[in-house]
């Protein structure tokens, strides 16, 4: 459906998009993940034709979009802060797209009804958009974006402004909805939870470049680089010298999976791979954070950086207690490069 | 709403001085004039209204007043809306300077504007010399001068809002399938309509009451209501007709102001506003550069050219360029146009303006302080009262001063203070409008915090309010200063022949035949322009976008 070839956008000397190549297949949901300022929003604007490319091409269904104005590209874009039209009511907002495409009035009204039902706001057509809650605005924005039946739907931080509980529920709803409609989706977000729950494929961006691409499970298991690992929220990243099945680290010798790359590397130890044992690295317990039935514990070893461990409730030590920990090779990942 | 008897007593106290000021120096003179016209022999004669309005010459004046105001408003919008767009959405070098340049005309005296256009399109003027084209015998000269004058009103009011409209609203429409034009029409235009109508009403109001410009460019052929009131009072001494016309103008202006107030209230609907810095881009593509070029060209032709020609004419003597006209300003002429050398008008104008500014700032500041807390009907009525001097014929006020302030307890006819008092009356609305938004923006809780920390109300005002409003106060003073420098309608009546102000002296010079008088008028106008430009530059220095009022 969508192909980007060497897409480049410069703001002055800075490349906001730096030769980006990306493919989105029909019916695929791709989530672009990256910290703010990594060029995610610019990527969407370039595809929509709201931002001119300095180099490269955007193709939709194989056709080069250079010179095609935004309103003829047949893509939908849901803006970060929704951008609902304040002077129109809910129905007026949702009907806007079909109206622009010359859909007759009765058909438009039916489409509005259908979409408001779909997003869970039946009968809300006459309401003023200013009177909607954040979650309702988000649903109206979605209905409005879907109304003209775009061949590619783009979402810019779709759930960014909502509170956590609502966000988690809506992500599941969205995923089910897009699956049912067969919509092709390109979304950008800085929230890993959102990206992994929504996407068939996750693309990680940094400074205008794509640094990792893969299925959520794949990226989660093998982040590939220290940047991606840290961006995913992992703190236990240290330099290491790998030889055979063992790595030398500031935390001592740590076992690594078979077939790991050798030499000077960076090592990721997932918190689940740190276990309290009778013998091993001795640490003082610095703090504890409770997350349901598991607890994240920050440990301060005598040498090296602090260490995060994820422990079951029944094994949690007191703050300031002295414990010894060992590492499980299956939760250790050798990353590329230093 | 909390009831606070002590607070409302304090507010009433603040209102005493402004109310008294308005009663003595505005209501009394205006009412006296109207009474004298409608009750000539101690008997009310309401039939005079119908009789006067039935006269065909008066109907002609009324028709022309409305027509030229509507035409001026339409023409101003046509020329200034592209300018508003360019200032709102484009980023280009020299934008700040250009913004200051287009603001200059608004505070320039009407007489000066009239003179500049006379130099541009009048007899022996710039276009006359170049192509033999004269417009001073047509209505176009008046209309163009009105556009010149009100360009800034539209650019400030509409452009200010336009710059804050989120461009992504239009982008949202574009992604939904709207073309560039459709997106603008269906998203931006509806958001702009209230601001455009507010600006249009303001322009209509200013041009409806136009006096100085019409006086100089209209000749006998074109007369507005205000100019007719002047003619009836000063030349024909027909107070009855003048009184009726004053009432008509009063009603019309009241209606315009009421519609304007409603439009402004509606303006603050749920629009998505963002910081103006985020919305301006460098122009892209041929179309946008052409638009920018067109706007720059229209500013050059409409605003810079008349002022430039004015300056040029002031040096262009028959013997070539020289300072002859300026030198002549320093001495008395044989014809007895003045009792003093015209140059003394500079000192008079500055002295009057300083006094008028002081009065306007005190009265307007007190009024604004009283109006700070939105409250009952009484206070709202007071608010409307303050706007009235903008609309009531300045000529009427001036003439009213002459007939009411000539006996005890206010025997001021011989006093120089009469002129600043009349000028301050016109300056007060500007002071109030500039101060009020800023005063209202001061959070009451800041004062409460100061009180809890041990500050008396006066002390709290000095420590909390004053630092925040100081800038607005300076801007308001600048406005009042510019307004009184340019005031013409009232001053022309009450300025004594031995103490003319600059606009009065210019008008008097233009009223005399002969090339020397014409050249001196140009020279004196140039001096007036320099004085205004210097005060405006100081004003623009102090101005920050956060503290802009409605003007």
Interface residues (C-beta under 8 A of the other chain):
Chain A: X48 X50 X52 X69 X70 X71 X75 X76 X77 X79 X81 X83 X85 X86 X87 X96 X97 X100 X101 X130 X144 X145 X147 X148
Chain B: X166 X168 X169 X171 X172 X173 X174 X175 X176 X177 X178 X179 X180 X182 X183 X186 X187 X190 X191 X269 X270 X271 X272 X284
